[in-house]
Amino acid sequence: MGKVAVGAAVVCAAAVCAAAALVVRHRMKSSGKWSRAMAILKEFEEKCGTPIPKLKQVADAMTVEMHAGLASEGGSKLKMIISYVDNLPTGDEKGLFYALDLGGTNFRVLRVLLGGKESRVVKKEYEEVSIPPHLMTESSDALFDYIASALAKFVATEGEGLHASPGRQRELGFTFSFPVRQTSISSGTLIKWTKGFSIDETVGQDVVGELTKAMERVGLDMRVAALVNDTIGTLAGGRYNNPDVVAAVILGTGTNAAYVERAHAIPKWHGLLPKSGDMVINMEWGNFRSSHLPLTEYDHALDAESLNPGEQIFEKMISGMYLGEVVRRVLLKMAEEAAIFGDDVPPKLKIPFILRTPHMSAIHHDTSPDLKVVGTKLKDILEISNTSLKMRRVIVELCDIVATRGARLSAAGIVGILKKLGRDTVKDGEKQKSVVALDGGLYEHYTKFRTCMEGTLGELLGEEVFENIVIELSNDGSGIGAALLAASHSQYLENIFMHLMIQEFMPENPFKLCHPGFVLSNGSHLIECLMVIARASLLQIVTQLSSVDGVEDYSGTTMYNLLSPESEENKIGSC
């Protein structure tokens, strides 16, 4: 009996030792996996580093690329597109204007009643319309007829006080968020479709011409006064509310920037300088690239597997479309090489873009003691359960690394624009206020991203300069902004000059108009007024002619050349 007891004790002891060994081995294995996971995180954090000296290099590189893009077409990764917007809203605009915002599977139609400086936006109404999937690939006529019909129905609902002035054609601002080669303020040819649209016959066509013909087919008498994108619309909306706005940035699903450039600082602009002296430039800054950008293996892989490899590198580092995807890719490597979620990699974690930036933002902003939101998001989105608090903290830290890099690079880009405009320093004690209008869900809703970006601007510019820099939220540039640009580029604006001249000469000798030195009471020379009227009239004629088959297109800079003082064809200037 004693021998049996001893044997049992020996067996039990052996079992305990074996179990202990397994526990130790498991702990050692877990410790090794955890160390590997931490090594992956630390390496990623180091590669994403954005110290101030590096950010200043990025800002300088942005400025250099801006100069190159303004010098010649194709001279830079930044397209620096001339928008032909040389008159931004001032607040004096009055009347009823429409906007059409086409940028995806839905489009919006808006009408805005403007009441001048006293009343500003008196009333705004809009309607959102879904585009049937088959129209996205069918034909140009079918798509634009559908849009024009919806616009006509919306116009038919004009209520009391919301009618165009008698004798005036309704005017529209057209926000078209697809790649376009702009040829004038109200014309541009489609370069390519994106976002699921694929209608080959529209490529190379003037999208304003396509819309205009469709409106004529449905019996809608409306003129497209301005063709813009959402960034320029944001700039217009910002300037309408604040005359100190000098630039606009979109930080949403995608990203872009636009700013007001001095026309004489655009070497690739050929023709008469705008009377305002300014020209809005659409930077397309998402395509910015520099050796100073802190790219990682995850960024390179994301780019290589994207629909546009080698393009939009800056956008892939800072915009809402990609931030969550970068986080997913790092988590996937941790799961594969460190088994942080168990021996099997969660299947959902392998799906590209399943972790969206709004999910990432919710994880990043979780302040609960047990990080409950993090656990819920992992379970609901990736079907990962039973994560430890330690693991949840790592995931929050990962989100912080990605968001911080994006926010600080965004700030460097803004500083690059301010540097190009000479607004990154204080000159001789002179303090000029510079306002940058911001729009987009990433900036508006991702609080830690926004706070980090604004803080980084202060670090880069210094306290003395930064106190004169204002970042201002400017909502709905693609809607209100487009309507405002229709107002500031209305075909009826030249009537103002006629009224001024009538007021000047009616009480006195009408022959004083003939004197070359004649100046109106507002300080404008008569010849300047006549040139503005002539140019506006010629623009209308050329725009109409360019849509007629068999007539050569004289839109864009060619039209301005006709009125250039150096041009032999300039009959108006020589009169």
VEXDRENBA-123168 format. One line per 5 residues: number of its first residue (from 1); their letters; for each residue y, z, x of C-alpha. Coordinates in nm, 2 decimals, decimal comma. Layout:
<vexlos>
NUM> A> Y Z X | ...
</vexlos>
This chain:
<vexlos>
1> MGKVA> 0,00 0,00 0,00 | 0,23 0,08 0,29 | 0,16 -0,25 0,45 | 0,24 -0,43 0,13 | 0,57 -0,24 0,10
6> VGAAV> 0,66 -0,32 0,46 | 0,57 -0,69 0,40 | 0,78 -0,71 0,09 | 1,07 -0,55 0,28 | 1,04 -0,80 0,56
11> VCAAA> 1,03 -1,09 0,31 | 1,34 -0,95 0,13 | 1,52 -0,90 0,46 | 1,44 -1,25 0,56 | 1,57 -1,38 0,23
16> VCAAA> 1,89 -1,19 0,26 | 1,94 -1,32 0,62 | 1,88 -1,67 0,50 | 2,12 -1,63 0,21 | 2,38 -1,48 0,44
21> ALVVR> 2,33 -1,77 0,69 | 2,38 -2,02 0,40 | 2,70 -1,84 0,30 | 2,83 -1,84 0,65 | 2,74 -2,20 0,70
26> HRMKS> 2,91 -2,29 0,37 | 3,22 -2,10 0,47 | 3,22 -2,27 0,81 | 3,18 -2,60 0,64 | 3,45 -2,52 0,38
31> SGKWS> 3,67 -2,40 0,66 | 3,61 -2,73 0,85 | 3,69 -2,93 0,54 | 4,01 -2,73 0,47 | 4,12 -2,77 0,83
36> RAMAI> 4,07 -3,15 0,80 | 4,27 -3,16 0,47 | 4,55 -2,96 0,64 | 4,55 -3,20 0,93 | 4,58 -3,50 0,70
41> LKEFE> 4,88 -3,33 0,52 | 5,05 -3,23 0,85 | 5,01 -3,58 1,00 | 5,15 -3,73 0,68 | 5,45 -3,49 0,68
46> EKCGT> 5,53 -3,57 1,04 | 5,52 -3,95 0,98 | 5,75 -3,91 0,67 | 6,01 -3,71 0,87 | 6,37 -3,80 0,80
51> PIPKL> 6,59 -3,60 1,04 | 6,96 -3,68 1,03 | 6,97 -3,89 1,34 | 6,70 -4,12 1,19 | 6,88 -4,14 0,86
56> KQVAD> 7,20 -4,24 1,04 | 7,01 -4,52 1,20 | 6,88 -4,63 0,86 | 7,24 -4,63 0,72 | 7,37 -4,83 1,02
61> AMTVE> 7,08 -5,08 0,98 | 7,17 -5,12 0,61 | 7,53 -5,19 0,70 | 7,43 -5,45 0,96 | 7,20 -5,62 0,71
66> MHAGL> 7,48 -5,63 0,46 | 7,71 -5,81 0,70 | 7,43 -6,06 0,78 | 7,35 -6,13 0,42 | 7,72 -6,19 0,34
71> ASEGG> 7,75 -6,43 0,64 | 7,49 -6,68 0,52 | 7,21 -6,75 0,27 | 6,88 -6,63 0,41 | 7,06 -6,45 0,70
76> SKLKM> 6,92 -6,11 0,60 | 6,64 -5,94 0,41 | 6,92 -5,83 0,18 | 7,00 -6,13 -0,05 | 7,36 -6,01 -0,10
81> IISYV> 7,39 -6,23 -0,41 | 7,74 -6,34 -0,52 | 7,76 -6,23 -0,89 | 8,08 -6,42 -0,98 | 8,20 -6,10 -1,14
86> DNLPT> 8,55 -6,07 -1,01 | 8,70 -5,88 -1,31 | 8,55 -5,54 -1,39 | 8,64 -5,36 -1,71 | 8,97 -5,16 -1,71
91> GDEKG> 8,96 -4,98 -2,04 | 9,21 -5,22 -2,20 | 8,94 -5,43 -2,36 | 8,95 -5,46 -2,74 | 8,73 -5,64 -2,99
96> LFYAL> 8,37 -5,68 -3,09 | 8,12 -5,79 -2,82 | 7,75 -5,83 -2,81 | 7,48 -5,77 -2,55 | 7,13 -5,89 -2,51
101> DLGGT> 6,90 -5,70 -2,27 | 6,58 -5,89 -2,17 | 6,38 -5,72 -1,90 | 6,02 -5,67 -2,02 | 5,79 -5,69 -2,32
106> NFRVL> 6,08 -5,56 -2,54 | 6,44 -5,67 -2,56 | 6,75 -5,50 -2,71 | 7,04 -5,65 -2,90 | 7,36 -5,45 -2,91
111> RVLLG> 7,71 -5,48 -3,06 | 8,00 -5,27 -2,93 | 8,34 -5,23 -3,08 | 8,60 -5,16 -2,81 | 8,93 -5,01 -2,90
116> GKESR> 9,13 -5,02 -2,58 | 9,24 -4,72 -2,37 | 9,30 -4,50 -2,67 | 8,98 -4,54 -2,85 | 8,74 -4,68 -2,58
121> VVKKE> 8,40 -4,74 -2,74 | 8,47 -4,71 -3,11 | 8,12 -4,79 -3,23 | 7,78 -4,90 -3,08 | 7,48 -5,03 -3,27
126> YEEVS> 7,15 -5,16 -3,13 | 6,81 -5,27 -3,22 | 6,49 -5,30 -3,01 | 6,25 -5,59 -3,06 | 5,90 -5,63 -2,93
131> IPPHL> 5,80 -5,97 -2,79 | 5,46 -6,10 -2,92 | 5,22 -6,14 -2,61 | 5,15 -6,51 -2,68 | 5,53 -6,59 -2,65
136> MTESS> 5,53 -6,46 -2,29 | 5,31 -6,75 -2,18 | 5,37 -7,02 -2,45 | 5,69 -7,23 -2,41 | 6,05 -7,18 -2,32
141> DALFD> 6,17 -7,30 -2,67 | 5,93 -7,06 -2,85 | 6,04 -6,76 -2,65 | 6,42 -6,82 -2,67 | 6,40 -6,93 -3,04
146> YIASA> 6,23 -6,59 -3,11 | 6,50 -6,41 -2,92 | 6,79 -6,61 -3,08 | 6,64 -6,55 -3,43 | 6,63 -6,18 -3,38
151> LAKFV> 6,99 -6,19 -3,25 | 7,10 -6,39 -3,55 | 6,94 -6,14 -3,79 | 7,12 -5,85 -3,60 | 7,45 -6,03 -3,63
156> ATEGE> 7,40 -6,08 -4,00 | 7,40 -5,70 -4,04 | 7,76 -5,66 -3,92 | 7,91 -5,38 -4,13 | 8,27 -5,32 -4,24
161> GLHAS> 8,51 -5,34 -3,95 | 8,25 -5,50 -3,73 | 8,34 -5,86 -3,75 | 8,47 -6,10 -3,49 | 8,84 -6,17 -3,51
166> PGRQR> 8,93 -6,48 -3,73 | 8,91 -6,80 -3,53 | 8,72 -6,64 -3,25 | 8,37 -6,72 -3,14 | 8,14 -6,42 -3,09
171> ELGFT> 8,08 -6,34 -2,72 | 7,77 -6,20 -2,55 | 7,68 -6,03 -2,22 | 7,33 -6,13 -2,12 | 7,13 -5,89 -1,91
176> FSFPV> 6,84 -6,09 -1,76 | 6,63 -5,87 -1,53 | 6,43 -6,14 -1,36 | 6,50 -6,32 -1,03 | 6,78 -6,57 -1,09
181> RQTSI> 6,99 -6,79 -0,86 | 7,34 -6,73 -1,01 | 7,56 -7,03 -1,02 | 7,86 -6,89 -1,21 | 7,95 -6,59 -1,42
186> SSGTL> 7,77 -6,74 -1,71 | 7,49 -6,95 -1,56 | 7,19 -6,90 -1,34 | 6,86 -7,07 -1,28 | 6,53 -6,88 -1,31
191> IKWTK> 6,35 -6,84 -0,97 | 6,03 -6,70 -1,10 | 5,90 -6,49 -1,39 | 5,77 -6,14 -1,34 | 5,64 -5,85 -1,56
196> GFSID> 5,37 -6,05 -1,73 | 5,58 -6,35 -1,83 | 5,45 -6,69 -1,72 | 5,62 -7,00 -1,86 | 5,64 -7,26 -1,59
201> ETVGQ> 5,88 -7,50 -1,77 | 6,15 -7,24 -1,76 | 6,15 -7,20 -1,38 | 6,44 -7,38 -1,23 | 6,62 -7,40 -1,56
206> DVVGE> 6,95 -7,23 -1,65 | 6,85 -6,93 -1,86 | 7,19 -6,92 -2,03 | 7,15 -7,29 -2,13 | 6,81 -7,21 -2,27
211> LTKAM> 6,95 -6,93 -2,48 | 7,25 -7,13 -2,59 | 7,04 -7,42 -2,71 | 6,82 -7,17 -2,90 | 7,12 -7,01 -3,07
216> ERVGL> 7,24 -7,35 -3,17 | 6,90 -7,43 -3,32 | 6,91 -7,12 -3,54 | 7,27 -7,17 -3,64 | 7,42 -6,88 -3,44
221> DMRVA> 7,77 -6,95 -3,31 | 7,79 -6,73 -3,00 | 7,90 -6,78 -2,64 | 7,73 -6,62 -2,34 | 8,04 -6,49 -2,15
226> ALVND> 7,85 -6,32 -1,87 | 7,50 -6,33 -1,71 | 7,43 -6,01 -1,53 | 7,15 -5,77 -1,42 | 7,13 -5,40 -1,50
231> TIGTL> 7,28 -5,29 -1,17 | 7,60 -5,49 -1,21 | 7,61 -5,36 -1,57 | 7,59 -5,01 -1,44 | 7,88 -5,08 -1,21
236> AGGRY> 8,08 -5,22 -1,50 | 8,01 -4,93 -1,72 | 8,10 -4,69 -1,44 | 8,43 -4,86 -1,36 | 8,52 -4,87 -1,74
241> NNPDV> 8,50 -4,49 -1,74 | 8,63 -4,43 -1,39 | 8,86 -4,67 -1,19 | 8,74 -4,51 -0,86 | 8,39 -4,64 -0,90
246> VAAVI> 8,31 -4,87 -0,59 | 7,93 -4,90 -0,62 | 7,63 -4,86 -0,84 | 7,27 -4,77 -0,77 | 6,97 -4,79 -0,99
251> LGTGT> 6,70 -4,54 -0,91 | 6,43 -4,58 -1,18 | 6,10 -4,76 -1,19 | 6,26 -5,01 -0,95 | 6,58 -4,98 -0,74
256> NAAYV> 6,88 -5,18 -0,66 | 7,25 -5,15 -0,56 | 7,57 -5,34 -0,63 | 7,92 -5,28 -0,50 | 8,27 -5,42 -0,50
261> ERAHA> 8,34 -5,63 -0,19 | 8,67 -5,78 -0,07 | 8,63 -6,15 -0,14 | 8,78 -6,25 0,20 | 8,50 -6,05 0,37
266> IPKWH> 8,23 -6,29 0,23 | 8,19 -6,57 0,49 | 7,94 -6,75 0,27 | 8,18 -6,78 -0,02 | 8,34 -7,12 -0,02
271> GLLPK> 8,63 -7,19 -0,24 | 8,94 -7,04 -0,39 | 8,95 -6,66 -0,36 | 8,95 -6,47 -0,69 | 9,29 -6,36 -0,81
276> SGDMV> 9,17 -6,00 -0,82 | 9,07 -6,03 -0,45 | 8,74 -5,87 -0,53 | 8,38 -5,99 -0,59 | 8,09 -5,78 -0,70
281> INMEW> 7,78 -5,82 -0,48 | 7,43 -5,77 -0,60 | 7,26 -5,64 -0,29 | 6,89 -5,65 -0,40 | 6,85 -5,36 -0,16
286> GNFRS> 6,49 -5,30 -0,26 | 6,41 -5,57 -0,01 | 6,57 -5,38 0,28 | 6,35 -5,33 0,58 | 6,41 -5,17 0,92
291> SHLPL> 6,21 -5,05 1,22 | 6,38 -4,71 1,15 | 6,21 -4,66 0,81 | 5,94 -4,39 0,84 | 5,64 -4,60 0,72
296> TEYDH> 5,29 -4,45 0,71 | 4,94 -4,59 0,69 | 4,96 -4,53 0,31 | 5,27 -4,74 0,28 | 5,12 -5,02 0,48
301> ALDAE> 4,81 -5,02 0,27 | 5,01 -5,00 -0,06 | 5,22 -5,30 0,05 | 4,92 -5,51 0,16 | 4,74 -5,46 -0,17
306> SLNPG> 5,06 -5,52 -0,38 | 5,15 -5,84 -0,56 | 5,43 -5,90 -0,31 | 5,31 -5,80 0,03 | 5,59 -5,79 0,29
311> EQIFE> 5,86 -5,77 0,03 | 6,05 -5,49 -0,14 | 5,96 -5,24 0,14 | 6,25 -5,01 0,07 | 6,17 -5,01 -0,30
316> KMISG> 5,81 -4,92 -0,23 | 5,93 -4,61 -0,05 | 6,20 -4,47 -0,29 | 6,14 -4,60 -0,64 | 5,96 -4,44 -0,94
321> MYLGE> 5,71 -4,72 -0,95 | 5,55 -4,62 -0,62 | 5,61 -4,24 -0,54 | 5,32 -4,12 -0,75 | 5,10 -4,39 -0,61
326> VVRRV> 5,17 -4,27 -0,25 | 5,07 -3,92 -0,35 | 4,75 -4,05 -0,50 | 4,66 -4,24 -0,18 | 4,70 -3,93 0,03
331> LLKMA> 4,49 -3,72 -0,21 | 4,22 -3,99 -0,21 | 4,20 -3,97 0,17 | 4,17 -3,59 0,15 | 3,89 -3,62 -0,11
336> EEAAI> 3,70 -3,88 0,10 | 3,74 -3,72 0,44 | 3,77 -3,35 0,36 | 3,59 -3,33 0,02 | 3,87 -3,11 -0,12
341> FGDDV> 3,75 -3,18 -0,48 | 3,38 -3,14 -0,40 | 3,11 -3,36 -0,24 | 3,18 -3,65 -0,49 | 3,52 -3,82 -0,50
346> PPKLK> 3,66 -3,80 -0,85 | 3,63 -4,16 -1,00 | 3,97 -4,15 -1,16 | 4,14 -4,08 -0,82 | 4,03 -4,42 -0,71
351> IPFIL> 4,23 -4,60 -0,98 | 4,56 -4,74 -0,84 | 4,88 -4,62 -1,01 | 4,70 -4,38 -1,24 | 4,92 -4,10 -1,11
356> RTPHM> 5,27 -4,19 -1,22 | 5,59 -4,05 -1,09 | 5,67 -3,86 -1,42 | 5,33 -3,68 -1,36 | 5,43 -3,61 -1,00
361> SAIHH> 5,77 -3,47 -1,11 | 5,60 -3,23 -1,36 | 5,37 -3,11 -1,08 | 5,66 -3,08 -0,83 | 5,87 -2,87 -1,08
366> DTSPD> 5,59 -2,63 -1,18 | 5,72 -2,28 -1,12 | 5,45 -2,08 -1,30 | 5,27 -1,81 -1,08 | 4,93 -1,98 -1,11
371> LKVVG> 5,07 -2,34 -1,11 | 4,92 -2,40 -1,45 | 5,10 -2,73 -1,50 | 4,95 -2,86 -1,18 | 4,60 -2,77 -1,30
376> TKLKD> 4,66 -2,92 -1,64 | 4,78 -3,25 -1,50 | 4,49 -3,28 -1,25 | 4,25 -3,22 -1,54 | 4,42 -3,45 -1,79
381> ILEIS> 4,50 -3,74 -1,56 | 4,23 -3,73 -1,29 | 3,96 -3,53 -1,46 | 3,96 -3,28 -1,18 | 3,88 -2,92 -1,30
386> NTSLK> 3,85 -2,58 -1,14 | 4,10 -2,63 -0,86 | 4,20 -2,32 -0,66 | 4,55 -2,19 -0,64 | 4,55 -2,28 -0,27
391> MRRVI> 4,47 -2,64 -0,35 | 4,73 -2,66 -0,62 | 4,99 -2,54 -0,37 | 4,89 -2,82 -0,13 | 4,94 -3,08 -0,40
396> VELCD> 5,28 -2,95 -0,48 | 5,37 -2,96 -0,11 | 5,25 -3,32 -0,10 | 5,47 -3,42 -0,39 | 5,76 -3,25 -0,21
401> IVATR> 5,70 -3,45 0,11 | 5,70 -3,79 -0,08 | 6,00 -3,71 -0,30 | 6,20 -3,57 -0,01 | 6,15 -3,88 0,20
406> GARLS> 6,25 -4,11 -0,10 | 6,56 -3,90 -0,18 | 6,68 -3,89 0,18 | 6,63 -4,26 0,23 | 6,82 -4,33 -0,09
411> AAGIV> 7,11 -4,12 0,04 | 7,10 -4,32 0,37 | 7,13 -4,64 0,18 | 7,43 -4,52 -0,01 | 7,60 -4,41 0,31
416> GILKK> 7,53 -4,76 0,45 | 7,73 -4,91 0,16 | 8,02 -4,66 0,20 | 8,02 -4,74 0,57 | 8,05 -5,12 0,50
421> LGRDT> 8,35 -5,03 0,27 | 8,51 -4,81 0,54 | 8,47 -4,51 0,31 | 8,25 -4,30 0,53 | 8,53 -4,14 0,73
426> VKDGE> 8,87 -3,98 0,67 | 9,15 -4,19 0,82 | 9,47 -4,02 0,94 | 9,42 -3,74 0,69 | 9,41 -3,99 0,40
431> KQKSV> 9,16 -3,89 0,13 | 9,04 -4,17 -0,09 | 8,81 -4,08 -0,37 | 8,49 -4,29 -0,39 | 8,27 -4,28 -0,69
436> VALDG> 7,91 -4,42 -0,70 | 7,76 -4,48 -1,04 | 7,39 -4,39 -1,07 | 7,15 -4,48 -1,34 | 6,77 -4,47 -1,38
441> GLYEH> 6,51 -4,23 -1,49 | 6,41 -4,12 -1,14 | 6,76 -4,00 -1,07 | 6,83 -3,86 -1,41 | 6,51 -3,68 -1,48
446> YTKFR> 6,36 -3,59 -1,14 | 6,58 -3,29 -1,06 | 6,45 -3,21 -0,71 | 6,48 -3,57 -0,61 | 6,84 -3,58 -0,73
451> TCMEG> 6,94 -3,25 -0,57 | 6,78 -3,35 -0,24 | 6,96 -3,69 -0,24 | 7,30 -3,54 -0,31 | 7,25 -3,27 -0,05
456> TLGEL> 7,15 -3,53 0,21 | 7,47 -3,73 0,14 | 7,66 -3,41 0,23 | 7,46 -3,37 0,55 | 7,52 -3,74 0,66
461> LGEEV> 7,89 -3,76 0,57 | 8,01 -3,41 0,66 | 8,20 -3,17 0,44 | 8,55 -3,33 0,48 | 8,43 -3,68 0,37
466> FENIV> 8,17 -3,56 0,11 | 8,43 -3,37 -0,09 | 8,58 -3,70 -0,18 | 8,25 -3,87 -0,27 | 8,14 -3,84 -0,64
471> IELSN> 7,80 -3,93 -0,77 | 7,83 -4,00 -1,14 | 7,56 -4,07 -1,40 | 7,63 -4,40 -1,58 | 7,39 -4,46 -1,86
476> DGSGI> 7,29 -4,79 -2,02 | 7,44 -5,04 -1,78 | 7,20 -5,31 -1,92 | 7,35 -5,26 -2,26 | 7,70 -5,12 -2,28
481> GAALL> 7,78 -5,26 -1,93 | 7,68 -5,61 -2,03 | 7,90 -5,60 -2,34 | 8,19 -5,47 -2,13 | 8,15 -5,76 -1,89
486> AASHS> 8,15 -6,01 -2,18 | 8,48 -5,85 -2,27 | 8,63 -5,87 -1,92 | 8,53 -6,23 -1,89 | 8,62 -6,34 -2,24
491> QYLEN> 8,73 -6,70 -2,29 | 9,04 -6,57 -2,48 | 9,18 -6,36 -2,19 | 9,40 -6,65 -2,07 | 9,60 -6,63 -2,39
496> IFMHL> 9,76 -6,32 -2,24 | 9,94 -6,53 -1,98 | 10,06 -6,77 -2,25 | 10,21 -6,48 -2,45 | 10,38 -6,35 -2,13
501> MIQEF> 10,55 -6,69 -2,07 | 10,66 -6,73 -2,43 | 10,81 -6,38 -2,42 | 10,99 -6,47 -2,10 | 11,16 -6,80 -2,18
506> MPENP> 11,22 -6,79 -2,56 | 11,53 -6,57 -2,55 | 11,69 -6,76 -2,26 | 11,70 -7,10 -2,10 | 11,36 -7,26 -2,12
511> FKLCH> 11,43 -7,47 -1,81 | 11,40 -7,17 -1,59 | 11,02 -7,21 -1,62 | 11,05 -7,53 -1,40 | 11,19 -7,33 -1,11
516> PGFVL> 10,91 -7,28 -0,84 | 11,02 -6,93 -0,78 | 11,00 -6,82 -1,14 | 10,84 -6,48 -1,18 | 10,72 -6,32 -1,50
521> SNGSH> 10,82 -5,96 -1,59 | 10,47 -5,84 -1,49 | 10,52 -5,96 -1,14 | 10,30 -6,28 -1,16 | 10,43 -6,61 -1,04
526> LIECL> 10,41 -6,88 -1,30 | 10,20 -7,11 -1,08 | 9,95 -6,82 -1,04 | 9,92 -6,79 -1,42 | 9,88 -7,17 -1,46
531> MVIAR> 9,60 -7,17 -1,20 | 9,42 -6,89 -1,37 | 9,44 -7,07 -1,70 | 9,33 -7,40 -1,54 | 9,04 -7,24 -1,37
536> ASLLQ> 8,92 -7,06 -1,68 | 8,95 -7,38 -1,88 | 8,77 -7,59 -1,62 | 8,49 -7,33 -1,61 | 8,44 -7,37 -1,99
541> IVTQL> 8,44 -7,75 -1,95 | 8,20 -7,76 -1,65 | 7,96 -7,50 -1,81 | 7,94 -7,73 -2,12 | 7,90 -8,05 -1,91
546> SSVDG> 7,63 -7,90 -1,69 | 7,41 -7,84 -2,00 | 7,43 -8,21 -2,09 | 7,14 -8,43 -1,97 | 7,25 -8,68 -1,71
551> VEDYS> 7,57 -8,50 -1,61 | 7,58 -8,36 -1,25 | 7,61 -7,98 -1,23 | 7,96 -7,89 -1,11 | 7,92 -7,52 -1,18
556> GTTMY> 7,95 -7,23 -0,93 | 8,13 -7,27 -0,60 | 8,17 -7,64 -0,65 | 8,40 -7,58 -0,94 | 8,61 -7,34 -0,74
561> NLLSP> 8,63 -7,60 -0,46 | 8,79 -7,84 -0,71 | 9,08 -7,59 -0,74 | 9,10 -7,50 -0,37 | 9,44 -7,57 -0,22
566> ESEEN> 9,26 -7,75 0,07 | 9,08 -7,98 -0,16 | 9,20 -8,34 -0,19 | 9,07 -8,34 -0,54 | 9,30 -8,06 -0,64
571> KIGSC> 9,53 -8,23 -0,87 | 9,65 -7,91 -1,04 | 9,76 -7,74 -0,72 | 9,96 -8,05 -0,61 | 10,15 -8,08 -0,94
</vexlos>
